[in-house]
Amino acid sequence: MECQYTSCFVTCHRCNHAWTYMGIRLNSLQRSKKPVKVGCPRCHAKVAMQVKEAR
């Protein structure tokens, strides 16, 4: 199945770093019921992606 999202804007809750995630976990975002988490590139905290921030 084709992924409908190409990027997701993410802000870290720990260090307040903001970035655009464009990785493979976007495929899980539309079909997973649990929050899909990615690691912050600055402090390595797990940050949940929001569907409303995905493009």
All heavy atoms as a GROMACS GRO file, in nm:
protein
  440
    1MET      N    1   0.083  -0.118   0.000
    1MET     CA    2   0.000   0.000   0.000
    1MET      C    3   0.088   0.125   0.000
    1MET      O    4   0.188   0.132   0.070
    1MET     CB    5  -0.090  -0.001   0.124
    1MET     CG    6  -0.194   0.107   0.122
    1MET     SD    7  -0.320   0.080   0.248
    1MET     CE    8  -0.241   0.158   0.386
    2GLU      N    9   0.050   0.222  -0.081
    2GLU     CA   10   0.126   0.347  -0.094
    2GLU      C   11   0.105   0.434   0.030
    2GLU      O   12  -0.006   0.447   0.080
    2GLU     CB   13   0.078   0.421  -0.218
    2GLU     CG   14   0.155   0.546  -0.247
    2GLU     CD   15   0.273   0.524  -0.339
    2GLU    OE1   16   0.281   0.419  -0.402
    2GLU    OE2   17   0.357   0.613  -0.344
    3CYS      N   18   0.210   0.496   0.078
    3CYS     CA   19   0.201   0.585   0.192
    3CYS      C   20   0.151   0.722   0.146
    3CYS      O   21   0.198   0.775   0.046
    3CYS     CB   22   0.339   0.599   0.258
    3CYS     SG   23   0.338   0.705   0.401
    4GLN      N   24   0.057   0.778   0.220
    4GLN     CA   25   0.001   0.906   0.179
    4GLN      C   26   0.080   1.024   0.234
    4GLN      O   27   0.060   1.137   0.192
    4GLN     CB   28  -0.145   0.918   0.220
    4GLN     CG   29  -0.167   0.929   0.370
    4GLN     CD   30  -0.313   0.928   0.406
    4GLN    OE1   31  -0.389   0.848   0.352
    4GLN    NE2   32  -0.353   1.014   0.494
    5TYR      N   33   0.171   1.001   0.328
    5TYR     CA   34   0.249   1.108   0.388
    5TYR      C   35   0.393   1.104   0.337
    5TYR      O   36   0.451   0.998   0.320
    5TYR     CB   37   0.250   1.097   0.540
    5TYR     CG   38   0.113   1.098   0.602
    5TYR    CD1   39   0.068   0.991   0.679
    5TYR    CD2   40   0.028   1.206   0.585
    5TYR    CE1   41  -0.057   0.992   0.737
    5TYR    CE2   42  -0.098   1.209   0.642
    5TYR     CZ   43  -0.140   1.102   0.718
    5TYR     OH   44  -0.264   1.103   0.775
    6THR      N   45   0.451   1.221   0.313
    6THR     CA   46   0.591   1.229   0.270
    6THR      C   47   0.679   1.292   0.377
    6THR      O   48   0.800   1.273   0.376
    6THR     CB   49   0.605   1.310   0.140
    6THR    OG1   50   0.550   1.440   0.160
    6THR    CG2   51   0.533   1.240   0.026
    7SER      N   52   0.619   1.369   0.470
    7SER     CA   53   0.698   1.432   0.576
    7SER      C   54   0.608   1.461   0.695
    7SER      O   55   0.486   1.463   0.683
    7SER     CB   56   0.761   1.562   0.526
    7SER     OG   57   0.662   1.656   0.495
    8CYS      N   58   0.672   1.483   0.810
    8CYS     CA   59   0.599   1.515   0.931
    8CYS      C   60   0.682   1.612   1.014
    8CYS      O   61   0.800   1.586   1.040
    8CYS     CB   62   0.570   1.389   1.012
    8CYS     SG   63   0.471   1.420   1.159
    9PHE      N   64   0.623   1.724   1.053
    9PHE     CA   65   0.691   1.823   1.137
    9PHE      C   66   0.684   1.776   1.282
    9PHE      O   67   0.574   1.750   1.332
    9PHE     CB   68   0.628   1.960   1.120
    9PHE     CG   69   0.702   2.068   1.190
    9PHE    CD1   70   0.821   2.117   1.139
    9PHE    CD2   71   0.655   2.121   1.309
    9PHE    CE1   72   0.891   2.217   1.204
    9PHE    CE2   73   0.724   2.221   1.375
    9PHE     CZ   74   0.842   2.269   1.322
   10VAL      N   75   0.798   1.765   1.348
   10VAL     CA   76   0.806   1.711   1.483
   10VAL      C   77   0.880   1.810   1.573
   10VAL      O   78   0.979   1.870   1.531
   10VAL     CB   79   0.880   1.575   1.484
   10VAL    CG1   80   0.874   1.510   1.620
   10VAL    CG2   81   0.825   1.482   1.378
   11THR      N   82   0.832   1.827   1.697
   11THR     CA   83   0.900   1.910   1.797
   11THR      C   84   0.927   1.824   1.920
   11THR      O   85   0.835   1.761   1.973
   11THR     CB   86   0.814   2.031   1.836
   11THR    OG1   87   0.782   2.104   1.718
   11THR    CG2   88   0.887   2.122   1.932
   12CYS      N   89   1.050   1.825   1.966
   12CYS     CA   90   1.090   1.745   2.082
   12CYS      C   91   1.037   1.806   2.211
   12CYS      O   92   1.046   1.927   2.231
   12CYS     CB   93   1.241   1.734   2.088
   12CYS     SG   94   1.301   1.636   2.227
   13HIS      N   95   0.983   1.722   2.298
   13HIS     CA   96   0.930   1.768   2.426
   13HIS      C   97   1.040   1.794   2.528
   13HIS      O   98   1.019   1.866   2.624
   13HIS     CB   99   0.831   1.665   2.482
   13HIS     CG  100   0.890   1.529   2.498
   13HIS    ND1  101   0.960   1.490   2.609
   13HIS    CD2  102   0.893   1.423   2.413
   13HIS    CE1  103   1.002   1.365   2.594
   13HIS    NE2  104   0.964   1.322   2.475
   14ARG      N  105   1.157   1.736   2.507
   14ARG     CA  106   1.265   1.750   2.604
   14ARG      C  107   1.355   1.872   2.574
   14ARG      O  108   1.378   1.955   2.660
   14ARG     CB  109   1.352   1.624   2.607
   14ARG     CG  110   1.455   1.629   2.718
   14ARG     CD  111   1.556   1.518   2.709
   14ARG     NE  112   1.498   1.386   2.727
   14ARG     CZ  113   1.566   1.273   2.709
   14ARG    NH1  114   1.692   1.277   2.670
   14ARG    NH2  115   1.508   1.158   2.728
   15CYS      N  116   1.404   1.883   2.450
   15CYS     CA  117   1.499   1.991   2.418
   15CYS      C  118   1.440   2.098   2.328
   15CYS      O  119   1.510   2.192   2.290
   15CYS     CB  120   1.625   1.934   2.355
   15CYS     SG  121   1.601   1.864   2.191
   16ASN      N  122   1.312   2.084   2.289
   16ASN     CA  123   1.240   2.181   2.207
   16ASN      C  124   1.297   2.194   2.066
   16ASN      O  125   1.274   2.294   1.999
   16ASN     CB  126   1.236   2.318   2.277
   16ASN     CG  127   1.109   2.391   2.244
   16ASN    OD1  128   1.008   2.332   2.210
   16ASN    ND2  129   1.113   2.522   2.254
   17HIS      N  130   1.370   2.095   2.020
   17HIS     CA  131   1.425   2.093   1.885
   17HIS      C  132   1.313   2.061   1.787
   17HIS      O  133   1.232   1.972   1.812
   17HIS     CB  134   1.536   1.988   1.876
   17HIS     CG  135   1.597   1.974   1.742
   17HIS    ND1  136   1.665   2.076   1.681
   17HIS    CD2  137   1.601   1.869   1.656
   17HIS    CE1  138   1.709   2.034   1.563
   17HIS    NE2  139   1.671   1.910   1.546
   18ALA      N  140   1.305   2.135   1.677
   18ALA     CA  141   1.202   2.112   1.576
   18ALA      C  142   1.267   2.069   1.445
   18ALA      O  143   1.367   2.128   1.403
   18ALA     CB  144   1.120   2.238   1.555
   19TRP      N  145   1.212   1.966   1.382
   19TRP     CA  146   1.265   1.918   1.254
   19TRP      C  147   1.155   1.854   1.173
   19TRP      O  148   1.046   1.828   1.223
   19TRP     CB  149   1.382   1.823   1.277
   19TRP     CG  150   1.344   1.685   1.324
   19TRP    CD1  151   1.332   1.574   1.247
   19TRP    CD2  152   1.312   1.644   1.457
   19TRP    NE1  153   1.296   1.467   1.324
   19TRP    CE2  154   1.282   1.506   1.453
   19TRP    CE3  155   1.304   1.710   1.580
   19TRP    CZ2  156   1.246   1.436   1.566
   19TRP    CZ3  157   1.268   1.638   1.692
   19TRP    CH2  158   1.240   1.503   1.684
   20THR      N  159   1.184   1.828   1.047
   20THR     CA  160   1.090   1.761   0.959
   20THR      C  161   1.139   1.619   0.937
   20THR      O  162   1.249   1.598   0.885
   20THR     CB  163   1.080   1.834   0.823
   20THR    OG1  164   1.040   1.969   0.848
   20THR    CG2  165   0.978   1.768   0.733
   21TYR      N  166   1.058   1.522   0.977
   21TYR     CA  167   1.093   1.381   0.963
   21TYR      C  168   1.046   1.332   0.827
   21TYR      O  169   0.930   1.354   0.788
   21TYR     CB  170   1.029   1.298   1.074
   21TYR     CG  171   1.061   1.152   1.064
   21TYR    CD1  172   1.185   1.104   1.105
   21TYR    CD2  173   0.970   1.062   1.012
   21TYR    CE1  174   1.216   0.971   1.094
   21TYR    CE2  175   1.000   0.928   1.002
   21TYR     CZ  176   1.124   0.882   1.043
   21TYR     OH  177   1.154   0.750   1.031
   22MET      N  178   1.135   1.267   0.751
   22MET     CA  179   1.100   1.217   0.618
   22MET      C  180   1.144   1.072   0.602
   22MET      O  181   1.182   1.030   0.494
   22MET     CB  182   1.167   1.304   0.511
   22MET     CG  183   1.122   1.448   0.516
   22MET     SD  184   1.207   1.552   0.400
   22MET     CE  185   1.125   1.504   0.250
   23GLY      N  186   1.136   0.993   0.709
   23GLY     CA  187   1.187   0.857   0.708
   23GLY      C  188   1.081   0.750   0.684
   23GLY      O  189   0.966   0.778   0.650
   24ILE      N  190   1.121   0.626   0.707
   24ILE     CA  191   1.040   0.507   0.676
   24ILE      C  192   0.922   0.491   0.771
   24ILE      O  193   0.822   0.428   0.737
   24ILE     CB  194   1.128   0.381   0.675
   24ILE    CG1  195   1.056   0.263   0.611
   24ILE    CG2  196   1.176   0.346   0.815
   24ILE    CD1  197   1.040   0.273   0.463
   25ARG      N  198   0.928   0.548   0.889
   25ARG     CA  199   0.819   0.529   0.986
   25ARG      C  200   0.691   0.602   0.949
   25ARG      O  201   0.589   0.584   1.015
   25ARG     CB  202   0.864   0.572   1.124
   25ARG     CG  203   0.978   0.485   1.172
   25ARG     CD  204   0.981   0.471   1.318
   25ARG     NE  205   1.091   0.385   1.355
   25ARG     CZ  206   1.153   0.390   1.469
   25ARG    NH1  207   1.116   0.479   1.557
   25ARG    NH2  208   1.251   0.309   1.495
   26LEU      N  209   0.696   0.685   0.845
   26LEU     CA  210   0.572   0.750   0.798
   26LEU      C  211   0.473   0.648   0.745
   26LEU      O  212   0.353   0.672   0.746
   26LEU     CB  213   0.605   0.854   0.691
   26LEU     CG  214   0.673   0.980   0.742
   26LEU    CD1  215   0.730   1.058   0.625
   26LEU    CD2  216   0.578   1.064   0.821
   27ASN      N  217   0.522   0.532   0.700
   27ASN     CA  218   0.433   0.426   0.653
   27ASN      C  219   0.345   0.374   0.766
   27ASN      O  220   0.229   0.339   0.744
   27ASN     CB  221   0.514   0.310   0.596
   27ASN     CG  222   0.588   0.348   0.470
   27ASN    OD1  223   0.554   0.446   0.404
   27ASN    ND2  224   0.690   0.273   0.437
   28SER      N  225   0.397   0.369   0.887
   28SER     CA  226   0.322   0.319   1.002
   28SER      C  227   0.223   0.421   1.057
   28SER      O  228   0.131   0.385   1.130
   28SER     CB  229   0.418   0.282   1.114
   28SER     OG  230   0.513   0.189   1.069
   29LEU      N  231   0.241   0.547   1.021
   29LEU     CA  232   0.161   0.653   1.081
   29LEU      C  233   0.013   0.642   1.048
   29LEU      O  234  -0.072   0.664   1.133
   29LEU     CB  235   0.214   0.789   1.035
   29LEU     CG  236   0.162   0.913   1.106
   29LEU    CD1  237   0.191   0.905   1.255
   29LEU    CD2  238   0.226   1.037   1.047
   30GLN      N  239  -0.021   0.601   0.928
   30GLN     CA  240  -0.162   0.597   0.888
   30GLN      C  241  -0.233   0.469   0.932
   30GLN      O  242  -0.354   0.469   0.943
   30GLN     CB  243  -0.175   0.615   0.738
   30GLN     CG  244  -0.111   0.505   0.655
   30GLN     CD  245  -0.108   0.539   0.509
   30GLN    OE1  246  -0.146   0.648   0.471
   30GLN    NE2  247  -0.062   0.447   0.428
   31ARG      N  248  -0.160   0.361   0.962
   31ARG     CA  249  -0.228   0.236   0.996
   31ARG      C  250  -0.213   0.193   1.140
   31ARG      O  251  -0.282   0.103   1.186
   31ARG     CB  252  -0.183   0.125   0.903
   31ARG     CG  253  -0.038   0.094   0.911
   31ARG     CD  254   0.004   0.004   0.798
   31ARG     NE  255   0.143   0.033   0.766
   31ARG     CZ  256   0.239  -0.054   0.768
   31ARG    NH1  257   0.213  -0.179   0.794
   31ARG    NH2  258   0.361  -0.020   0.742
   32SER      N  259  -0.124   0.258   1.216
   32SER     CA  260  -0.102   0.218   1.355
   32SER      C  261  -0.198   0.290   1.449
   32SER      O  262  -0.222   0.410   1.435
   32SER     CB  263   0.042   0.250   1.394
   32SER     OG  264   0.064   0.219   1.528
   33LYS      N  265  -0.251   0.216   1.546
   33LYS     CA  266  -0.337   0.277   1.646
   33LYS      C  267  -0.254   0.338   1.760
   33LYS      O  268  -0.294   0.433   1.822
   33LYS     CB  269  -0.434   0.174   1.701
   33LYS     CG  270  -0.532   0.123   1.597
   33LYS     CD  271  -0.650   0.058   1.660
   33LYS     CE  272  -0.742  -0.007   1.560
   33LYS     NZ  273  -0.785   0.077   1.452
   34LYS      N  274  -0.137   0.280   1.785
   34LYS     CA  275  -0.047   0.334   1.886
   34LYS      C  276   0.031   0.450   1.827
   34LYS      O  277   0.050   0.457   1.706
   34LYS     CB  278   0.050   0.225   1.933
   34LYS     CG  279  -0.019   0.114   2.010
   34LYS     CD  280   0.081   0.029   2.084
   34LYS     CE  281   0.161  -0.058   1.989
   34LYS     NZ  282   0.248  -0.153   2.058
   35PRO      N  283   0.080   0.543   1.911
   35PRO     CA  284   0.160   0.654   1.857
   35PRO      C  285   0.292   0.605   1.798
   35PRO      O  286   0.358   0.519   1.856
   35PRO     CB  287   0.184   0.744   1.978
   35PRO     CG  288   0.146   0.666   2.097
   35PRO     CD  289   0.057   0.555   2.054
   36VAL      N  290   0.327   0.657   1.683
   36VAL     CA  291   0.452   0.622   1.617
   36VAL      C  292   0.558   0.720   1.666
   36VAL      O  293   0.541   0.841   1.657
   36VAL     CB  294   0.437   0.629   1.464
   36VAL    CG1  295   0.568   0.594   1.396
   36VAL    CG2  296   0.326   0.538   1.417
   37LYS      N  297   0.668   0.665   1.720
   37LYS     CA  298   0.770   0.749   1.782
   37LYS      C  299   0.898   0.746   1.700
   37LYS      O  300   0.935   0.643   1.644
   37LYS     CB  301   0.799   0.703   1.924
   37LYS     CG  302   0.678   0.715   2.014
   37LYS     CD  303   0.709   0.674   2.155
   37LYS     CE  304   0.585   0.693   2.241
   37LYS     NZ  305   0.612   0.661   2.380
   38VAL      N  306   0.965   0.862   1.695
   38VAL     CA  307   1.095   0.874   1.629
   38VAL      C  308   1.192   0.936   1.728
   38VAL      O  309   1.152   1.007   1.820
   38VAL     CB  310   1.086   0.960   1.500
   38VAL    CG1  311   1.005   0.890   1.394
   38VAL    CG2  312   1.030   1.097   1.527
   39GLY      N  313   1.320   0.910   1.708
   39GLY     CA  314   1.421   0.964   1.798
   39GLY      C  315   1.462   1.105   1.760
   39GLY      O  316   1.479   1.136   1.643
   40CYS      N  317   1.475   1.190   1.860
   40CYS     CA  318   1.521   1.327   1.838
   40CYS      C  319   1.668   1.323   1.796
   40CYS      O  320   1.749   1.258   1.862
   40CYS     CB  321   1.504   1.410   1.965
   40CYS     SG  322   1.571   1.577   1.953
   41PRO      N  323   1.705   1.392   1.688
   41PRO     CA  324   1.846   1.389   1.645
   41PRO      C  325   1.940   1.461   1.742
   41PRO      O  326   2.059   1.436   1.743
   41PRO     CB  327   1.845   1.459   1.510
   41PRO     CG  328   1.714   1.523   1.495
   41PRO     CD  329   1.620   1.462   1.594
   42ARG      N  330   1.887   1.549   1.825
   42ARG     CA  331   1.972   1.624   1.918
   42ARG      C  332   1.990   1.553   2.051
   42ARG      O  333   2.102   1.533   2.097
   42ARG     CB  334   1.912   1.763   1.942
   42ARG     CG  335   2.005   1.851   2.024
   42ARG     CD  336   1.943   1.985   2.056
   42ARG     NE  337   1.938   2.070   1.939
   42ARG     CZ  338   1.870   2.183   1.932
   42ARG    NH1  339   1.798   2.224   2.035
   42ARG    NH2  340   1.871   2.256   1.823
   43CYS      N  341   1.880   1.513   2.116
   43CYS     CA  342   1.891   1.454   2.251
   43CYS      C  343   1.849   1.306   2.255
   43CYS      O  344   1.854   1.245   2.360
   43CYS     CB  345   1.808   1.534   2.351
   43CYS     SG  346   1.630   1.518   2.329
   44HIS      N  347   1.805   1.250   2.143
   44HIS     CA  348   1.767   1.108   2.129
   44HIS      C  349   1.646   1.067   2.211
   44HIS      O  350   1.627   0.949   2.239
   44HIS     CB  351   1.886   1.017   2.160
   44HIS     CG  352   2.006   1.047   2.078
   44HIS    ND1  353   2.013   1.017   1.944
   44HIS    CD2  354   2.122   1.109   2.108
   44HIS    CE1  355   2.129   1.058   1.897
   44HIS    NE2  356   2.197   1.114   1.994
   45ALA      N  357   1.562   1.162   2.249
   45ALA     CA  358   1.437   1.129   2.316
   45ALA      C  359   1.338   1.075   2.213
   45ALA      O  360   1.344   1.111   2.096
   45ALA     CB  361   1.378   1.253   2.384
   46LYS      N  362   1.248   0.988   2.256
   46LYS     CA  363   1.146   0.935   2.167
   46LYS      C  364   1.030   1.034   2.161
   46LYS      O  365   0.968   1.064   2.263
   46LYS     CB  366   1.096   0.799   2.216
   46LYS     CG  367   1.200   0.691   2.209
   46LYS     CD  368   1.231   0.659   2.066
   46LYS     CE  369   1.330   0.544   2.058
   46LYS     NZ  370   1.372   0.519   1.922
   47VAL      N  371   0.999   1.082   2.041
   47VAL     CA  372   0.895   1.182   2.021
   47VAL      C  373   0.786   1.122   1.933
   47VAL      O  374   0.815   1.065   1.827
   47VAL     CB  375   0.953   1.308   1.954
   47VAL    CG1  376   0.847   1.416   1.940
   47VAL    CG2  377   1.073   1.361   2.032
   48ALA      N  378   0.662   1.134   1.976
   48ALA     CA  379   0.549   1.079   1.900
   48ALA      C  380   0.513   1.173   1.785
   48ALA      O  381   0.502   1.294   1.804
   48ALA     CB  382   0.429   1.060   1.991
   49MET      N  383   0.494   1.115   1.666
   49MET     CA  384   0.451   1.194   1.551
   49MET      C  385   0.301   1.214   1.557
   49MET      O  386   0.227   1.123   1.595
   49MET     CB  387   0.488   1.124   1.421
   49MET     CG  388   0.633   1.127   1.389
   49MET     SD  389   0.666   1.077   1.220
   49MET     CE  390   0.644   0.901   1.231
   50GLN      N  391   0.254   1.330   1.519
   50GLN     CA  392   0.112   1.362   1.515
   50GLN      C  393   0.063   1.356   1.370
   50GLN      O  394   0.128   1.410   1.281
   50GLN     CB  395   0.086   1.503   1.570
   50GLN     CG  396   0.139   1.524   1.710
   50GLN     CD  397   0.061   1.443   1.812
   50GLN    OE1  398  -0.058   1.422   1.798
   50GLN    NE2  399   0.130   1.397   1.914
   51VAL      N  400  -0.052   1.294   1.348
   51VAL     CA  401  -0.108   1.283   1.214
   51VAL      C  402  -0.141   1.421   1.158
   51VAL      O  403  -0.124   1.448   1.040
   51VAL     CB  404  -0.232   1.191   1.214
   51VAL    CG1  405  -0.299   1.189   1.078
   51VAL    CG2  406  -0.194   1.052   1.256
   52LYS      N  407  -0.184   1.512   1.246
   52LYS     CA  408  -0.223   1.646   1.198
   52LYS      C  409  -0.104   1.728   1.151
   52LYS      O  410  -0.120   1.825   1.079
   52LYS     CB  411  -0.298   1.723   1.306
   52LYS     CG  412  -0.219   1.749   1.432
   52LYS     CD  413  -0.302   1.819   1.536
   52LYS     CE  414  -0.221   1.842   1.663
   52LYS     NZ  415  -0.299   1.899   1.768
   53GLU      N  416   0.020   1.688   1.188
   53GLU     CA  417   0.140   1.757   1.143
   53GLU      C  418   0.200   1.692   1.020
   53GLU      O  419   0.299   1.741   0.966
   53GLU     CB  420   0.245   1.759   1.256
   53GLU     CG  421   0.203   1.836   1.378
   53GLU     CD  422   0.194   1.986   1.355
   53GLU    OE1  423   0.262   2.037   1.264
   53GLU    OE2  424   0.118   2.052   1.428
   54ALA      N  425   0.145   1.580   0.975
   54ALA     CA  426   0.199   1.508   0.859
   54ALA      C  427   0.147   1.570   0.730
   54ALA      O  428   0.033   1.616   0.722
   54ALA     CB  429   0.160   1.361   0.867
   55ARG      N  430   0.232   1.570   0.631
   55ARG     CA  431   0.197   1.625   0.498
   55ARG      C  432   0.221   1.521   0.391
   55ARG      O  433   0.311   1.446   0.395
   55ARG     CB  434   0.281   1.749   0.466
   55ARG     CG  435   0.270   1.857   0.570
   55ARG     CD  436   0.141   1.936   0.552
   55ARG     NE  437   0.130   2.038   0.655
   55ARG     CZ  438   0.044   2.030   0.757
   55ARG    NH1  439  -0.034   1.927   0.771
   55ARG    NH2  440   0.037   2.125   0.845
   0.00000   0.00000   0.00000
